[in-house]
Amino acid sequence: MTRHQRPGNEAAPSWRERRVTRWLAFLAYALVVSGTAAVFWHEVRGKSWDDSLSFALTVTLSAIGGRLMAAHILRKAGRGDG
């Protein structure tokens, strides 16, 4: 099986490389969401770091869970749905 070529005769990244890139992007997204939530809760609301980290975990799990559920629903939807 031949791989698709990109401009400049560079080979397209393999599925494994794309998978690693997606997981790194996912991890970066989770860290940004949780870090922003923790700092906001600590600085703006004046809560302790324990409360802030608990809040950050809740927000992160909600954000990631929502994205995963939406992706699952979109995959399951057929052409004639909706």
RAQUIUR-V785546 format. One record per helix or strand of 2 or more residues. SS is the DSSP state (2 for helix, 1 for strand). FROM is the first residue (numbers start at 1). LEN is the number of residues. Records with the same first field share a line. If there is no record, write none. Layout:
SS = FROM-LEN + FROM-LEN
This chain:
1 = 5-2 + 10-2
2 = 15-29 + 49-28
